Amino acid sequence: MTEFGPDDAVAGTDPSALPADYRALGPARKIHRVKLGLFLASLAACFGVTLIGLVLTFVFGLLEGVVGVTPMFDRPNDGFVMGIQMATMMSLFNFILFFVTVPAAWLAMGLSIGRFPHQGISARAPYLRWSSIWGALLVGGTTGGLGVTASLLTGLGAALTGACIGALAGLLCGLLFLAIVKPAEQLHKADISVF
């Protein structure tokens, strides 16, 4: 039951009587540019996966020309290498499905690193770690799932290669998000709106 003190004030609402974690919360801060950072980082994710796929395709083509190796799709017994080539080709054409990949990246980053500034996380490591994890899961899961349709070994090669491509693209997206939002500056900025 509620107890009343002098002047009909509710007793026990003094800030010093509250537990320490409630006193530390204070008013919520407005964090700016989070939605913009998420949108641009998801566009960069789509474009980054395509660029990494382009570079890997060029490197594989160069190695096949210099070393004299037959094209990887002509070797039906080597499923793992075929999975690597399959993942790089799927990554190369990632921009064609931008209407699926951009919202998927936006949703994944919005549910992870997009919430970090509002939770008061200002360190760089969690942003970079989780953007890399989500990139690896999204790209590796997609390429591995499609690679398994050929064979299990092809799916394993495609999943590992796709996870590496996605992790690298996710790392770049995390850096872009940090450069746009700048959570460390926004969270440590002095709040003078009360004066």
Buried (B, 14 or more C-beta within 10 A) or exposed (E): EEEEEEEEEEEEEEEEEEEEEEEEEEEEEEBEBBEEBBBBBBBBBBBBBBBBBBBBBEEBEEEEEEEEEEEBEEEEEBBBBBBBBBBBBBBBEBBEEBEEBBEBBBBBBBEBBBEBBBEEBBEEEBBBBBBBBBBBBBBBBBBBEBBBEBBEBBBBBBBBBBBBBBBBBBBBBBBBBBEBBBBBEBBEEEEEEEE
